Amino acid sequence: MNAWTCNNSDGSPTFFYLMGIPSLPKSLFLPVFFIFLILYLLVLTGNSLILVAVVLDSNLHKPMYFFLTNLSALDILFTTTTIPRMLSLFLLGERILSFPACFLQMYFFHGFSCSEAFILVVMAYDRYEAICHPLHYAVRMTPQFNAKLAAGAWLAALLLPIPAVVQSSQMTFGTLAQVFHCFCDHLAVVQASCSDPTFQTFLGFCCAMTVSFMPLILVVLSYARILISILKISSKDGRSKAFSTCTSHLLVVGTYYTSIAVAYVAYRADLPVDFHIMGNVVYAILTPVVNPLIYTLRNKDVKAAITKFTT
């Protein structure tokens, strides 16, 4: 933080200056722009295809695919909160964000990320019911109950970031605060404050760990029960079929938590700020790009529906 960023004695409005990737040469801005643009188009295309395929194909009108549409919608919204701003930064050099715009971006970025973690839990619970209680699956996983599960995942996660966002907005900022990031991430913004960021950094870290690892524990517990049930199936083909219904979701969960691990290591390691930024950017992009690929390549029903729709 530079001293001049705290010069706001006249009460002028605060603006945030996105530093992007500080050591990235300007000659590489255009290649980076095209990389992010291609990734964003992949996110929009892949997830939109899944949404359309599930809606139009009656064979996919099942709980697991209903939750998949929620995941695809989240991936589109999650990336849309950050990538367009990054594209504008690298192509047009637009780095200034108003105070409300910055905190709104921060809220939606963390809110949609939390929602994705909870939707992954709901999807794990769906697989648990399908494999561990197959005779009661249709009775328990009704459309009304599924809608409540999805709504709960969206609502809970969109409420959880509010305390951290509101408290950080009460910090003191200069007229032009330098944010060492490509978008308004909570940690980068509080470190741009003129106030002591220690408590806010700790609060944000605790919230992130809770929201990340509480869903992970629930997913692990669900799959522990699923594994026990699969091992009790006497037929080898039956075990293989039961496990195959879980592989796509397991790969998505693995990708999601791998991206979190990359962001965490980049933050905790004694590395230049560029690595911290890129770790968070990987977290913001990796899962939304990979999810459609996993479901179109690994899930025969989704693959067949998309093929029928696009041909």
C-alpha positions, 0 to 999 in steps of 0.5 A: 500500500502506498501512502498516497492512497490514504490521502482522503481528508476531504471525504472524496468518493473512493475509487479502486485501481486494479493493478492487474498482474503487476509484472506482466509486460504490456506486450503480453496484454493482448495474448492474455486477453485472448486466452481469457476470452477463449476460456470465457466463451468455453464457459458460456458455450459449454454450460449453455449447451448443458442448460438447453440439453437438460431443458429440451430432452425429457430423458434428462428430467431427473434430479441429478440433471436438475442440480446440474443445470443449477451448477451450469447456471452458477458457473456462468454467473460466477465467471461473468462477475470477473472475466468481463472486467479482466477482458476490459482491463487487458484490452482497453486498460480500464482499471478504475472501479467505483466503490459500489461496483467493487464491493458488489463484484466482491459480494457476487464473486464470493457468493456464487463460489459459496453457492457452487460448494453447496450445490456440489453437496446437494448433488452428492446427497442426490447420489447418496439417495439414488444408491443407498435408498434406491427403492425410496429415491423417487418418493424422497427426491420429488421436484418440490424437494429438489427445488427446496434443496437448490434454493437453500444452496443458493440462499444460504451461500448468498447470505454467508458473504454479507458480514465480511463484505459489509465489515470490509466496506466500513474500512477506511480507504483513500481516494484512489485505492490500489488493488493488487488483483484483476478484480475486487477479491476480498483479501486484495481489497482489505489490503488496499485499505488505510486501516489495519487489515489483520482482522478482516484478513483473518475473518475472510480466511476463516469464512473461506475455510468454513464455506470450503471445507464444511461442504467438503466434509459433507461430500466425503461423508456422503461418498463414504456411505455410497462406497459402503453401499456399492461394496455390498452389491454382489454383481460386479456389473451392478457395482460398476454401474452404480459407481459410474453414476458418481464419476462425473460428480467426483471429477467436478468436486476434485476440480473445484477443490484443486482450484481452491488448493492452488489459490490457498498455496499461492496465497500462503507461499512466500511468492511474489504477488503475481503468483497470489493473483494468478492462483486466485484467477485459476480458482475463478476460471478452472472449474467453470471451464472444466465442468461442461467438459467432464459432463459432456465427455463422461456422462452418456446421457448428457453427451447424447442429448447435446449431440442430438440438439447440435446436429 
